[in-house]
Amino acid sequence: MKERVFGRTGRRVSEIGLGTWQLGTRWGDPFDHEEAMRILTAAEENGITFIDTADVYNGGESEKAIGEYISAHPGKFYVTTKCGRRLNPHTDEMYTPEAIRGFIEDSLGRLRMERLDMILLHCPPTSVFAKDEIFAELERQKAAGKIADYGVSIEKVSEGLQAMEYGISAMEVIFNMFRMKPLDELFPKAKANNVGIIARVPLASGLLTGKFSKDTVFGAKDHRSYNRDGAAFDKGETFSGVPYELGLECADEIKAALGTDNLAHTAIRWVLMHDAVSVVIPGASKTAQVVENVKAAELPALTDAQMAAVRRIYDEKLKDIIHPQW
């Protein structure tokens, strides 16, 4: 597994990490603690050193499982967690210094850590990215030794550009073959400011595996069933905001253009072709998916012609939909 420097933290991390929204569970299914332990073991055994989690994943169970694992295997993982989505209502007014302090203490407990490696604001309302008092509190928590570094997870490019006015060390953003807007302005500014980029949703909720069809059925509790139009949260989290049947069409075109039936590996490798990216974090609900994800690091670089083909499909079919929204 190759490593990259994670922005201004200076830490070297595996270029493929592990996203844990699905840790120990398929979307909508009960949490399986033992499966979570197996997934984390597979991640370590396959060279992954970066884990991304959040306090809301599986009601805190993801953080607890990670905490149990890293307490028994110290020094194996760099852990980024996120906070804010537990607020109810999830509004600007609820983001206060007191809330931030509480989130940090709670995550420290679940993760069994004395200091968090990294905490990110978890896709808060856009106005929060300009709240001086929130970033000042994160800076105080860093000075107090509660967190080593802090950053943001964003839905919109404009939010990331605003957040870089503060002292963030990292940013998490949706970036994949179906979501290229970050390339225009966000990534160049992040590189200039030495802000680490965590590329999330690299497979567009599975659309970029190339394995779905018009007949694929998702469970009632799976966000790919109920959130396609943003009924529960930002629709960009589901299939990267791409209409499902159009996504199927584009995935088939990309497979044909690249001459591959295994689009998942290629889609992750495509993300890694961009040097602004510090780490890409495909998820896994079972150990076999961890093993498959890391195989992407073994692929040769895409050629200029292949990169141009992917860009052409995006520009012709998706850009007018994606760019104005995120």
Secondary structure, 3 states (H helix, E strand, C coil): CCEEECHHHCCEEECECEECCCCCCCCCCCCCHHHHHHHHHHHHHCCCCEEECCCCHHHHHHHHHHHHHHHHCCCCCEEEEEECCCCCCCCHHHCCHHHHHHHHHHHHHHHCCCCECEEEEECCCHHHHHCHHHHHHHHHHHHCCCECCEEEECCCHHHHHHHCCCCCCEEEEECECCECHHHCCHHHHHHHCCCEEEEECCCHHHHHHCCCCCCCCCCCCCHHHHCCCCCCCCHHHCHHHCCHHHHHHHHHHHHHHHCCCCHHHHHHHHHHCCCCEEEECCECCCHHHHHHHHHHHHCCCCCHHHHHHHHHHHHHHCHHHHCCCC
